Amino acid sequence: MASHSIKEITGLFGYPVEHSLSPEMHNAAFNKLGLDYTYLPFEVKPERLKEAVMGIKGLNLRGVNLTIPHKEEVIPYLDQVSKEARLIGAVNTIKNKDGKLIGYNTDGQGFITSLKEEANFIARDKNILIIGAGGAAKAIAFQLALEGANSLYISNRTISRAEELVLTIESKLNEIKVDPVPLEDRKLEMIIGQIDLVIDTTPVGMYPKVDVKPVINPKLLHDDLIVTDIVYNPVETSLLRSAKAVGAKTVSGLGMLLYQGVLAFEIWTGRKAPVEIMKEVLENKII
Ligand code: ATR
């Protein structure tokens, strides 16, 4: 009699979840390695988050990803939280380890890995300009600080939010120089000459409003920069197009999406993720 194997179940808790590319990306990876795993989207309403998280234990799911609006709210329901996730104050990956729920944040690390893989960029001793002060900026800023960046400048339309993020980072890590900068040409002009990497964490340029002006004036860009955007649809945003035009190196947001998934896959399965197939899935879905 053929044995009937039980699938290991992983998935995504979000609200909404229907547009996520993660199910296809992970299922393709599981298939590629012949693992008896599956990845499902779960629409979890904010007021049901606690019950959903308890369900990971009750149903013995292997683990889940979390997306909007659950990444911060989930923390009190976990048994253990990684150093990065605790610093960032957000969890995007849970592993069920023998009934214990462990929270990780692979967003910041995924971003760092994509810069390393796609532009050979190492954060140590670098000066970095981050545009935006929301959740994505926070994850990326903490990870860059942990990787030994020399200085971080955080520029935001609402300067008070940039100041708040700077204070949060300073209160938790003391070796990094971190400053808020108003999102104005004059102010950015004063620092851009010493910057190695520009990261746009805002939604500016995202489909369908693809032809908007970039969040910073393209005249500020120069050919010594690496410029990245966390928007991955379109893969080449108006900011990246402008950066290419002045000879700067560019890294698209696809890499961050890919490598946060690669790291989550490795956390759940303990296997090296088949990166190429995961990348192929994303490229086919987006381009
Ligand atoms: P996420 O969690 O994805 O980072 P968020 O917390 O909503 O999302 O943050 C979005 C960021 O993009 C914010 O820094 C926001 O600036 P404000 O704090 O001033 O709102 C920034 N942002 C959004 N739309 C923008 C725009 N049109 N121009 C400049 N910045 C913008």
Residues whose N, C-alpha, C, O or C-beta is under 5 A from the ligand:
A	BS01	ATR	G132 A133 G134 G135 A136 A137 N156 R157 T158 R161 T201 T202 P203 V204
